[in-house]
Amino acid sequence: MQVNNINLINFRNYENLSLDFSPNINMIIGQNGQGKTNIVEAVHFLSFAKSFRTNKDKEVINFECNTSYIKSIVTNEADENKIDIKISKDSKKAINVDNVPISKISDLMGIINVVVFSPEDTKIVSDSPIYRRNFMDKEISQIRPVYYNLLLDYNKTLNNKNTLLKSQNIDMIMLDIYDEQLADIIEKIITYRDTFIKTISEIAKETHYIISSKKENLLIEYKSNLKSSIKSDILSELKDARAEDIRHTVSTKGIHKDDIILKIGDIDIRKYGSQGQKKTATISLKLSEIELIHNMKKEYPIVILDDIFSELDITRRMMLVEKLYNIQTFITTTEKIDINKDIKYFEVKDRNVLV
């Protein structure tokens, strides 16, 4: 997979920027605040139609404007596609693929796949379950776009149920309807999540063993909030939790409470792992994302390394670069780094990019 070029109009601090990219390593150099991450943020938009830095699309629009545009030619083994994304303050996002409007973001997902490494990634290992769920949901959606639609349906139904639970007079018949709908969606989501964790666990175990110098075994387990993955059992659990739901005025059971457990041997990394172990486990997870996509799609995703080299020692840097050989990679950094590879350099300064 490859992003051949990109044109940004009124995107962040760029009024009009056009760049052609190398199929290998693209190193974007600049001091903090100059706009180097804005470029890779736009690359990420081509896969997910959203930023990896903010949940608010309007933040990417130049503050003096009402609309921004991202235009690109991308290629994968099967095809070449023209992607145009329009982001407006006053209307919904508009996405065109080969000049044809698409109504669902899931129709964009999978044209190209993007894996991002950023300093925030350590939160997957160290922080609350929401970071691990987001990691899991984003990755599954890339390889199975239908999963993204299931998440949208689940969140919409869950919000409807929660609104009902907060009302003065709860309609029990409507609660039954929502629980029936949720049980059907949950059964499908659990199946996707369980399969994903089993698959990536095997890849991550092997990857981590190598990059820890054959000293550690990484184990990844899916921890569901529900006891069963069968619809009828799920529905029973939802109904059994109803009294508690009404008391708390919120749904207490469901896949929005799931988690992933990461262990080195018998040690829960989140609770007891050292900073070095957490960092290595994070790299193992992200590298496993790349291999999983390659196994499923038979081609490698595009990789973004956003300001992570300053977080890594020289050994981890070189290991990471070796792993990404022959994969289109975007590296943002504050200083030029010599990694003895075929590199195209971009220097960002005062809203200008020098090639």
C-alpha positions, -999 to +999 in steps of 0.1 A: +000+000+000+012+035-008+002+071-006+016+085-038+009+122-031-012+146-011-027+180-015-039+199+016-060+230+014-067+250+045-058+220+066-043+230+100-016+256+092-013+247+055-032+270+031-022+250+000+004+222+002+012+195-024+037+168-018+049+136-036+060+108-014+086+081-016+074+044-015+100+038+012+108+061+041+096+097+042+113+117+070+095+149+080+118+172+100+108+203+120+107+219+153+076+214+175+047+235+164+058+239+128+033+215+113+051+182+107+025+161+124-002+178+104+011+161+073+009+126+087-025+134+103-038+141+068-023+107+057-043+091+085-075+107+073-071+088+040-078+056+058-102+065+086-116+099+076-106+111+110-076+123+129-055+103+153-050+134+174-085+147+180-121+135+179-133+169+166-130+173+128-134+210+130-100+214+147-082+204+115-097+233+096-075+264+093-090+288+119-095+315+092-116+292+070-148+272+070-136+243+049-105+222+044-097+196+018-075+165+016-068+151-019-046+121-027-038+093-051-033+060-032-024+026-045-027-010-033-020-043-050-055-043-066-060-007-077-052+029-077-077+053-062-083+090-060-095+101-025-110+135-018-122+145+016-140+178+024-142+188+060-166+217+068-176+236+100-212+238+089-219+205+073-211+168+073-178+154+060-179+147+023-158+118+009-153+109-027-135+079-040-127+081-077-151+110-080-180+089-065-195+100-032-195+075-004-220+076+024-204+053+049-169+057+064-166+019+063-166+021+025-133+041+028-117+018+053-096-009+038-087+010+006-055+017+024-045+007+059-025+029+083-008+020+115+004+049+137+031+047+163+030+077+187+040+086+223+004+081+233+006+044+225+020+036+259-015+043+273-027+011+256-006-008+280-006+016+310-039+033+313-076+027+315-095+000+294-109+026+269-074+028+253-072-009+248-108-011+235-100+018+210-068-001+199-089-032+193-118-015+176-096+005+153-076-025+141-106-048+136-124-020+117-094-017+093-095-054+083-132-059+087-150-026+079-184-042+087-172-043+123-171-005+123-208-004+113-216-028+142-199-004+166-220+025+153-252+004+157-241-007+192-233+029+204-265+043+190-287+016+206-267+019+239-272+057+239-310+052+233-311+027+262-292+050+285-315+079+277-344+057+286-328+047+319-325+083+328-361+091+322-387+096+349-411+069+337-391+040+322-409+021+294-400-015+302-412-027+268-387-004+251-360-016+274-368-052+263-365-040+226-332-023+232-318-053+251-329-076+223-311-054+197-280-051+219-277-088+224-278-094+187-250-069+181-229-079+211-229-115+199-213-105+166-189-080+182-176-105+208-169-130+180-148-104+161-130-093+192-122-128+204-109-139+170-088-107+167-072-111+202-064-148+196-048-139+162-028-109+173-017-127+206+002-153+186+019-127+165+027-104+194+041-133+215+066-142+188+075-105+181+080-097+218+101-127+223+125-115+196+127-078+206+131-087+243+162-107+233+143-139+240+138-131+276+101-125+279+068-141+268+040-117+261+004-130+267-027-111+255-062-121+267-096-108+259-116-100+290-153-097+281-177-080+304-202-108+297-200-145+306-211-159+272-209-151+235-242-167+227-271-143+220-297-159+243-272-160+272-262-124+266-299-113+266-303-131+300-273-113+314-286-079+302-320-086+318-304-098+350-285-065+352-317-044+347-323-035+384-287-023+387-290-004+354-321+014+367-304+022+400-274+037+383-294+051+353-268+036+329-261+003+312-238-017+334-233-047+311-220-047+275-190-047+253-183-011+263-169-026+295-146-050+278-108-050+284-076-066+272-052-081+297-015-080+288+009-102+308+046-110+308+046-145+322+021-142+351+027-105+356+000-080+347+020-054+328-004-025+335-002-030+372+033-044+378+054-040+346+084-017+345+085+013+321+109-007+299+086-037+298+056-014+290+075+003+262+086-030+247+051-045+249+037-014+232+061-018+203+053-055+201+016-047+199+020-021+171+044-043+151+018-071+154-008-048+139+014-045+108+019-082+105-018-090+111-028-066+083-001-082+060-014-117+068-050-107+061-045-084+031-013-099+016+003-065+015+017-042+042+000-011+056+013+024+056+032+032+088+034+065+106+061+071+133+050+103+150+077+118+172+086+085+188+123+083+180+131+106+209+114+080+231+135+051+219+171+042+225+194+035+195+188-003+197+150+001+196+153+027+168+173+004+145+152-026+153+121-007+144+135+006+111+147-029+102+112-043+108+097-016+085+121-022+056+102-021+023+071-006+039+060+030+031+068+048+063+064+084+075+086+096+103+082+129+120+112+141+141+128+173+153+162+164+139+176+145+109+183+109+118+208+088+098+193+053+096+212+042+065+181+036+044+165+051+012+150+082+027+132+112+012+135+142+035+110+170+040+119+200+061+090+219+077+096+256+087+072+285+089+043+267+071+067+258+042+079+224+033+113+220+016+121+187-001 
